[in-house]
Amino acid sequence: MDIFNKKIILASQSPRRKQLLEQVGFQFEIKIPDVVEDYPADLKKENVAEFLAIKKANAAKNFITNDEIILAADSIVLLDNAIYGKPKDEEDAFEIISKLSGNIHQVITGVCLMSKEKAVSFSGISKVHFLELSDEEIRFYIQKYQPFDKAGAYAIQEWIGLCKIAKIEGTYSNIMGLPVDLVYQHLLDW
């Protein structure tokens, strides 16, 4: 299929995004732009991930040649209109997971696909139903898995996802960091 011959530049250092693209069979190369991940204070929280993905794609635009497509993405965890990004330290991770415990939050992954000629952006949205976690379970998770590079201080493919998530609404890959179904469809339509 022609889709697997497209030349993709992944503008992300996320090992999970790399893994997902490899599993699907895309040919890609990683080139990481230098981007300050800030956004306007008045931007609706639901639009932050897509805004940041577009910002990353624009920063990476000079990496591409005529037949290449940039794939940039950003994920946020949203609960009660508050964004939970990557934790600063162990205590911050504990606070974040404590807030997610027993609640339903959204994982929103914004994506921007960009070539020299055109750009398209979109977001995948998944709802994650967390079971209650004890303080002991939270500390165990943080110490064993060191979730400091993950939005919301957790990864669905680790212990917390296996033992403490009751259900998800939306795609698993979106929660991992890339709505592969949407990426695939947009690349088919490209």
Summary of the structure (lengths in Angstrom):
residues: 190
radius of gyration: 16.7
end to end distance: 13.4
largest distance: 53.0
contacts: 604
relative contact order: 0.17
helix: 41%
strand: 26%
